[in-house]
Amino acid sequence: MTNGGSDPRTVIDPTTGRPILLAPRRQQRPMHTGPQASASACPFCQGQEAETPPEVDAIRDAGTAADAPGWTARAFPNKYPANRHHEVIAEGRAHREQPCDLTIAELHASLALCRVRIAALEAQPGIACAFLFKNVGALAGASIAHNHSQVLGLPALPPRLQLELQQAAALPRCPWCATLATAEAESRLVHRSARHAVIAPEPPKLPHETWLLPTNCDDDFLTTDLDSLAEALHALFTAVAYGLGRPAFNVWLHRAPGARFHWHFELQPRTGQLAGLELGGDMYINALPAATSAARLRAGLAAARATAR
């Protein structure tokens, strides 16, 4: 890490009390997505390990060495970090740009490695939450096209998670259990695996907002059934890709370490735009009902499975 003003640091917005991560070095990131994409080799592909910082962990073939080919999922520090604890998990040996193109086995390996890195980061002093997220496509903020996830070690829960915890504590019933309980009857269920479900939430903040959550409220992401989760996550990515035309999207994990909290993934396709009310008032306008979105995603999932047969 360099010294001086280029180091990442966290400051507090005096008007809201919310943290802002200032990371000037991220301006130096090479772009491998979008209209200005570089023609150079993808640094996250197998065989390009020297283009990233040394790996901290990996799911790899027996007998293969660190920072060499042979991995299925590979974790290393972000070369252009947003804070001091910022890691990347490269996913899949082949260069694929949509996570639906990963196999369930590759997603399983990625999820297993993500859990290891989350636990390792949260064991470090001063880290209260390891926040896991994925950006897919230039419109979603991805600079590298190769499938990957990121984990940020944070000193406190992000404000949105704090708000969710407060709201859940004030309600007579877990809000994620409540929306899950009526999802099938309201035609908002997209897919169900053995222990996880993919649903369109009610109400959705933005068009095609989709959640993946365990069917058991007391489930722990760090010990959840990985076979069921990998299947459900693959179904989610496939439904979005085939139902919405392979859009750019963001997906993130909401969990609150040490608190009773119904963890869940939230996925937001970049099929619309944030406008004045969303950006200025932290409020949302959505004209697309949850059931309509879920029907389109179910149709996409069915189409993908029909094509695969």
N, C-alpha and C positions, 0 to 999 in steps of 0.2 A: 504494500500500500504506500502510495506517495504521501509526502507531508504537505502541510499547508492547506490552502483553501480548496484543494481538489478532493480532500477526504470526505467521505459521506458523513453526514451528521443529521441529527434529529432536532428540529426546532418546534416550538409551540406557536400556533396561530393565536395571537392575543385576543382576537375577536370571538373565537369559538372554543379555545382550549384544546383543539385537536392537533395531533402531531403531524408534521410535514417532514418527509425524508428528503433532504437536499443531497443530491448526488451528482455533482458536476461532471465526473468522469464518464457518466453514462452517455454524454454527448459524443464520446469517441467510439461508441459501439459500431462495428461494421454492419451494414444492412444486407441481409440475404433474403429479404422479402420486399414486396411492393415494386413500384415502377423504377426505383433507383437501386434495385438489388444488384449486389456484386456478383461477378462471374467466377470468383475464386471458389475453391473447394469448400464445402460445408465443414466447419470446424467440429461439429457434433457427430459426424459420420465415423463409422469404424475405420481405423487406419489413419485418422487425423488426431489422435490423442495428444500429440505434441502441441496442438494448437490451443489446448485448454490448460488451465492450472492442473497440477497433479490430482488424481482422483483420491477421494477420501473413503470411498466404498464402492462396491459394484456387485451385481449378480452376473457372474461370468462362469465360463466352462472350467472344469477342474483342470489344473495344470497350467492355466494361462496366467500371465504376469500382469500386475497393475500397470496402467497406462500403455496397454498393448491391446490388440484385437482379441476377441473371444468373449466379449461382454454382451449381455442382453439389456441391462440397465446400468448406468454409470453415473455416479455422483461426484461433483467437484465444485470448488468455490467459483462463484460468478466472477468472471474477469473484470466486469464493470459493475461492482456491487452497489446496491441501494443503501446498505448499511454494513456493519462489520460482520454480520452473520447471514450471508446470502449465498445459497447453494443452488446448483442446477442438477437436475436428473435427466440425462439424455436417455431416450426410450427407443429401443429397437435398433437392430444392426443396420437394416436397410434404410435408405433415405425416404421416409414417408412424411407427408406434411399434414395429414389429417389423422387424428387418433383412431378413427374408425378403421383405418387401414392396418393398424396393429392387430396381431392375433390376441385372443383372450389370454394365451400363455404369456405373451409379452406384456400385456397390461398387468397380469398377476405379478410378474417380476418387478415391474415399475412400482406397483403399490407396495410390495414387500420392502423395496428399498426406500421408498418414501417414509414408511413407518419407522424404519431403522434410523433415518436421518432426523425425523421429527423427534424421536426419543433422545437421540444424541444431543441435539441442539437444546432441548428443554432440560437436559441434565446439567447444562452449563450455568454458572452463576449469572444472575441478572437477566435471564431469558424466561419470560412468563408464558410465551406462546410461540410456537413455530407455525407460521401461516403458510399453507400450501396452496398454490394456484397454478394455472396453465393459461397461456395466451396462444391462440391459434390464428395465424394470419396477420398480415400487416395492419389491417383495420382494428385488430384487437391489441396491437402494441407489440407483436412478436417481431424481433429483429432477425431471428434464426428460424428457418422454415422447418428443420428437422424436429420431429416430435420431442418435446421436453416439458418438464414441470420445473417449478422453482419453489424453494422454501426460504422464508425469511424468519430469522429469530428476532422476536420483538420483546421489549422490556415490559410491555403491558398488552392486554387485549386491545385489538383495534376498536375504535369507537362504535362501529356497527355491531360488533359482537357484544360489547358492553350493553348496548341498547336492547339487543335481543334477550340477554340474560335478565335485565330489569323487567322487560315486558312479560317474559315467561313467568317470572316470580310473582307478578301481579295478577296473573290469570288463574282461574280455578282449574284449568286443565292445560297440559302441554299443547301449545299451538300446532306443533308439527304432528303430534298424534291426532289432533282434531282434524286437520286437513287431510291426513292420510286415511282416516277412518271413513270419510265420505267420498274419496277420490273415485273409486270404481262406480258407485251409484251415480255420481255426477259426470261420468264419462271423462274424468281427468287422469285416469290411470293409463300410462303408456306401456309399462312393462313391469313384471314382478319376477324376481328370482327367488331362490329358497329363503333368503333372509333380508332382502332389500327390495325397494320399489322405486320406480321412476314415475314421477307425477308432474302435472302442471299445477302449480299452487293456486289457491283461491284466496285472495285475488292476486293476479300477476302484476308486478310493477311495470313491466315492459313486455312487448310482444315476444311470445315464445319462451319466456322464462320457464325453466325446467329444474326440478329438484331430484336428487337421488338421496334416499335416506333409509336407515335400517328400520325394519318393521317392529323391532323391539326398542322401546324408548331408552332402556338402560344399557344398550349396546355401547361398546367402547371401540372407537376407530382403530386403536392400536392393537386390539385383539379380535376384531370382527372377522367373520368367515370370509377369507380372501377369495375362495372359489366363487361364492355367491356375489361378492362385490365386483370382482373382475367381469363376471358375466353381465351384471346389471350396468356397469360402466360402459362396456362394449355396446350394449343395446342402446344406451343413451347416445353415445357418439354416432352410432349407425343411424338412429332415428333422425338426429339433427342433420347429418350429412345427406341422407337420401330424401328426407322430408322437406328440407329447406335449401337444397342445392349447394351443399358443402360451403356454408358461410364461414366467415371469421367469427370467432366467439371467445369468450372468457369463461373459465370455470374455476371455482375456488371452494375450499373446504372450510366450513364453520364448525369449530369445536372449541370448547372452553376447558382447558386442562384443570383438573381438580374440582370442577363444578358438575353438578347434575345437569346435563344438557343433551338434548336430542341432536346429535351431530348430523350434518347433512352437507352434500355438495349442492351448490347452486350454479347453474349454467345459463349464461345470457348470450344469445346470438347477437351479432352486430348487424341486424337486419333493419334497424331504424336509427334514429338520431336522438341524442340528448339535446334538448332545446332550453329556452330561457327558464321555465319553471323548474325543470329537473336540475339544471346547473345552479340557478340562483336561489331556489327555494327548497332544494332537497325534497321535492315532491314529484310525483310521476303522473303522466297522462298515458293511458293505454286503451286503445279502441278494440283490442282483440281478446275476446273471452277465452278463458282457460280451456274450456271444452273444445272450442274450435281449434286451438293450437294443439291440444293433445290428439285430436283426430288426425291432424296433418302429420304429426310425428309417428303415430301408430301406422298410418299408411306408408310412410317412408320406411319404417322398420319392416313391414310386410313385403314391400317391394324389394328391399335388399335381400331378404331371405328367399324370395322367389327367384331372384337372379342367381343366388348362390346354389340353388338346387340343380 
